[in-house]
Each structure stands twice: as C-alpha cells, then as structure tokens.
C-alpha cells in the first residue's frame, strides 16, 4: 500500500534530547462532545488548535502516536519563506490575485513562527540569521541571482554573496557564490512542535496522545469519531495527518504520493575543529537537485540531509553520499562518525503545492508541503482554524480533491527521475571542482 505508515521508530534522539520542551502528557481517552476534533498532533493540527483557543472553542487533538511523531519531528529544521516553486510558477498556477496573496502570506511565515517561539518561550534552539543557498553549478548561480532579484523587488532582505563572502559565510571555498535570505532561520522541529502543543493546551485545548482514530462518520448533523473504547462527537473536524491520511480518508490518500526522506547526525566533534565552519549559524543548502542540507547542531554535531530509498519499507540511507558531501565541503575535518540516522514521510501533491480542502460540512484538511512544512504548516493550521470559525480569509486557496491519475506508477516514475538527478548532480559537482 502506498502510504506513510512505516516510520521505523520514533523521531530522532538528536531532537528528543534537546531542550526543555517535553512530550505532552496524555489526558486519557477522549469521549463526549467537542466543538472541534483535530486528528494529528503535528504542526498543522497543533497550530489549528492554538489558533482556535482565543475563540473559546472546545478543542480535542487526537494523535495516534506522540506529539511530533511524523514529519514535524523529523524535518531538517529550516524555516523558509517560500514554497517549493518560485513566484512565477505560483502565479501561473493560481492566477495573479490569488497567487500574489499566497506568495505574500507564505513570505510572512517565518515572522509568524518566530513570533510564536518568542511569545511562548518555546525552547527549540531557534536561530534566525538567515538561510544560505549556494550555487552548485553555473546554472545554479544564475537561478539564485534570479531568486534574489525577484525578492529584492518585493522588498525582501535577500542578497547575493560573491566568492569571498560565500567562503566566509560557509567556511569553505567550494562555491563560487551564494544567496542569503535573511528572513529565514532554523531550529529543532520536534521541540517547536512540542512547544506548540504546550501553547495550545495553555489556550484550552485537550491533547490526547496514543489515540488512533479508526473511523469518521457523519451522523445527525455532527461527526462521530471512533477511537479505541469510545466515540467522540464533534461539530467540526480538522484532518491534519499529511502523508498519513490514506487509511483514514482514502480520497486524500489518492491525491498524494508519500515519499521518504532521510537525514543523519554526526557524533560530536571538538569545538576547535569547527572553528570557522558556518560561523554565524546559517543552515546551508545548495542548488543541486537532490539533498544538500548541512547545519550545525548543539554539542558539535553536524546534521545532514541524505540520499536514500524514497519508497517502500525502511532501508538505511546512503551514508557514503553524506561522507562525500562533508569531505568535499570541509576537507580539513576528520571523517564523520554517524551517530544517528532517521527518515520520515513528506506528502507530494501533483503540482507540489499545498492543498486546502473542505471534505464535508465542517470537515477540513490541509497538507502537501513537499518538504517545506515548518512555516507552511503553521500557516495552514491557522487557515484551518479560520475556516472552522466561519472566516474565509485564508492564505491557501480552497480547492476540490484531485486524485492523481496513475498514482500506483508514481514511485517508479519518481525513482527514475531521482536516479537521473543523481547522475546530473555528480556531473555538476565534477565540473564545479575543476573550476575551483
């Protein structure tokens, strides 16, 4: 079955052990009636619960495992002010008015996220010095120049760095240039999700962990949610399960392709060895087609996004690619010792843009962030709360559910494309090293 249920263990210990934000305590099995039932204890669902609080709604969050179990607690940790596609593609897809509204709204995402962190003193190691995007090849440098020019024209703090400034910011002479987007930042996503749960509870929500919803049915003008040992009745329901939606609401499952992404963290390195490496705490990605994320974590660790099998049952990541990446970037460092690896599921929609749906009376869902969900999911949760409260001023446009034709063949097609990208990235890397 093409779904996101084989998680192979909880979120990484590198996140779980970091900071003072602890797992939410269970409040028992849900029963009775609530105004809003939210299925899913990730960022989308918890943001919705938090934003429903000021209106006085009686809210129950139902999480099958633990808070932040899915992509929310496994992500790379970058908070980005953009979606997967650039502004022109968004405008072409949604039209000028709707597209520009979406672009502006998503661009405010880091402000919203870091504002919540500050307001509620969420201990997630937040660093907001900007995002570094380096040019892996000449075509990548041209693309970054276009990105920077587009956002500067929109008034954003986005700048190009020359070769010298790039080397100083990264601590490596591997790139001819880079772009810095000063709006973004990074943090521990599991700690952020736990902090968001704490803020939602402080606002009046009840969070139930270890409670898997088996069925959702419409009866007598309300929604009946079957959970182990009882039934919860809700006037409205928010389905916030992203890549895990297929078994609970098959139409949503048929409209996404869950894809597995991989990451790894090194054992601690001596602080002296890391002198000059990403000195201002920026997370780094580059313009290669596949995984390129590198950032420093507390305790002298590196966190790297890693190539690996995108579908099927759990398999170890391709750590030789991570070794090659760090060695090429920082040849003076010792060979990395990998302390922990993990993976998680992202939800790909056909157009690789988030979806917001009304599935029935008072039943809404939002999903499909294509790996850029920390800010987007926070905003989506706020949109879902607004819809449940009767408002219509959402950032993401409502759309009909649209199943993917030939979805069963998608893994084969995507895997073939990824294999081609691997080869092209290697060729670009060879050309880039020769140019240096």
TALIN-V66750 format. One record per residue. RES is the residue in one small letter. NEAR is the number of other C-alpha atoms within 12 Angstrom. Layout:
# TALIN-V66750
res={RES	RES}
near={NEAR	NEAR}
This chain:
# TALIN-V66750
res={x	x	x	x	x	x	x	x	x	x	x	x	x	x	x	x	x	x	x	x	x	x	x	x	x	x	x	x	x	x	x	x	x	x	x	x	x	x	x	x	x	x	x	x	x	x	x	x	x	x	x	x	x	x	x	x	x	x	x	x	x	x	x	x	x	x	x	x	x	x	x	x	x	x	x	x	x	x	x	x	x	x	x	x	x	x	x	x	x	x	x	x	x	x	x	x	x	x	x	x	x	x	x	x	x	x	x	x	x	x	x	x	x	x	x	x	x	x	x	x	x	x	x	x	x	x	x	x	x	x	x	x	x	x	x	x	x	x	x	x	x	x	x	x	x	x	x	x	x	x	x	x	x	x	x	x	x	x	x	x	x	x	x	x	x	x	x	x	x	x	x	x	x	x	x	x	x	x	x	x	x	x	x	x	x	x	x	x	x	x	x	x	x	x	x	x	x	x	x	x	x	x	x	x	x	x	x	x	x	x	x	x	x	x	x	x	x	x	x	x	x	x	x	x	x	x	x	x	x	x	x	x	x	x	x	x	x	x	x	x	x	x	x	x	x	x	x	x	x	x	x	x	x	x	x	x	x	x	x	x	x	x	x	x	x	x	x	x	x	x	x	x	x	x	x	x	x	x	x	x	x	x	x	x	x	x	x	x	x	x	x	x	x	x	x	x	x	x	x	x	x	x	x	x	x	x	x	x	x	x	x	x	x	x	x	x	x	x	x	x	x	x	x	x	x	x	x	x	x	x	x	x	x	x	x	x	x	x	x	x	x	x	x	x	x	x	x	x	x	x	x	x	x	x	x	x	x	x	x	x	x	x	x	x	x	x	x	x	x	x	x	x	x	x	x	x	x	x	x	x	x	x	x	x	x	x	x	x	x	x	x	x	x	x	x	x	x	x	x	x	x	x	x	x	x	x	x	x	x	x	x	x	x	x	x	x	x	x	x	x	x	x	x	x	x	x	x	x	x	x	x	x	x	x	x	x}
near={19	31	37	35	34	24	32	23	19	26	37	35	21	36	41	27	19	25	25	20	31	25	32	35	20	23	19	21	26	35	24	22	23	27	33	44	52	56	52	48	53	54	52	49	51	54	47	50	53	46	39	41	29	21	21	19	29	31	43	48	54	46	41	32	32	33	45	43	43	46	50	52	42	47	46	47	44	49	45	41	42	36	35	25	25	27	33	21	20	29	19	16	20	23	17	17	16	22	26	25	22	39	34	29	29	42	34	27	35	40	27	30	46	35	19	30	33	22	15	24	23	30	30	37	30	35	31	31	28	33	41	46	41	45	39	41	32	24	22	28	28	21	25	35	28	22	31	29	22	22	29	20	14	16	16	23	24	31	31	34	27	22	23	18	23	31	26	25	34	40	29	32	30	34	42	34	38	43	42	41	40	32	35	39	37	42	45	43	47	47	44	49	51	42	40	50	50	34	34	39	32	22	27	23	37	38	44	36	32	27	33	33	37	23	23	31	27	22	14	11	15	24	30	31	39	27	29	19	15	20	25	40	32	37	33	41	46	53	48	50	49	52	46	45	39	26	23	28	31	22	19	38	34	31	40	45	44	45	40	43	40	43	41	46	40	32	23	24	25	17	18	12	19	28	21	22	35	31	21	24	33	40	42	46	39	39	33	31	27	31	32	36	38	39	38	40	35	28	18	24	28	42	45	42	41	36	36	33	28	39	35	26	21	24	22	23	30	26	30	19	26	35	30	21	35	37	18	23	32	29	20	19	25	19	23	32	22	27	21	26	37	40	44	47	45	41	43	40	34	25	25	27	37	42	40	40	33	26	27	23	22	29	35	42	48	54	52	43	44	34	41	35	47	51	44	45	49	49	43	49	48	40	42	48	46	30	34	38	31	17	14	17	21	29	35	40	32	27	18	18	27	22	22	21	14	15	24	21	15	25	25	20	17	23	22	16	17	24	20	16	21	22	17	20	29	22	18	26	31	17	18	25	19	13	15	17}
